[in-house]
């Protein structure tokens, strides 16, 4: 089969996202299990209130973080498989021409699910490394008796084995669906059945039309870029509120996860945009367009999407924290009221704009190195 173990490490996005999800869930789920085992030691109303707050926090964090990152991992997995099939059409066509069935070929894609195993294992191991500190911080004021840390074997099954099997099965099923393409179409190296007629306007400037069509033809990347800015806005601003609502350790964890997710997802999306438009960029340079014009035509169309994602992330984190404080934790004592932090929002927006524009500048330098000779040598 043309899919090899080395291809797993190209799916760095899934590895990192699944690692972040399992890292957070392992900490809170392990702590919740140990916390519930000592409930009979509680004796005062304050202890019970604090206990309820810790249990509810664990449920909310696992549901939101785990659910959101699970959905993102599924989207990324489908994206990677589709991209792999699109770039290996000839090899897959040859296998089908030799008599291999669609299911026989699709079974080889189970290795894509192995990337989830790598990520979840890293997240699980990382959580256990920081778990003693996490336990200490959760009850740093000694409001309840000390929670003793225990190893929970069941979490290994729920957070590593089951997700890995689920994604391996999903990889096979999605690959089987995508392998329905006719053999001759695969052997040609392109899917002529999916070529769309793009409506053009002769009065519309070429560069603006190219920018618009670049975004339309890569709709899946719109999600990744919006998700990257969403994560950055949501988690960075949320982390700055943790000094009052939770702990400094929690704030640092959320901030690091937000930066990692945003950077990895954004780099993945922009890399795919540039690679898929290499021929267009090379031809534009042949016709005298500058690097700046090429960059604006290929990449600038995603800038509004990035800032829309940032705005949605800002609203989401405010609504989430407001609901948690005002509704979920309304009966818990000593929970401060949450207000939208305008200075933090401005600082986060400025830092995001700097990060985004630096990444765009770096990719414009890479685009400047694309030559027509390189494109011609890569052509069939």
Buried (B, 14 or more C-beta within 10 A) or exposed (E): BEBEEEBBEBBBBBBBBBBBBBBBBBBBBBBBBBBBEBEEEBEEEEBEBBBEBBBBBBBBBBEBBBEBBBEBBBBBBBBBBBBBBBEBBBBBBBBBEEEBEBEBBBBBBBBBBBBBBBBBBBBBBBBBEBBEEBBBBBBEEEBBEEBEBEEBEEBBEBBBEEBBBBBBEBBBEBBBEBBEBEBEBBBBEEBEEEEEEEEEEEEEEEBBBBBBBBBEEBEBBBBBBBBBBBBBBBBBBBBBBBEEBBBEBBBEBBBBBBBBBBBBBBBBBBEBBBEBBBBBBBEBBEEEBEBEBBBBBBBBBBBEBBBBBBBBBBEBBBEBBBEBBEEBBEEBEEBEEBEBBEEBBEBBBEEBBEBBEEBBEEBBEEBBEBBEEEBEEEEE
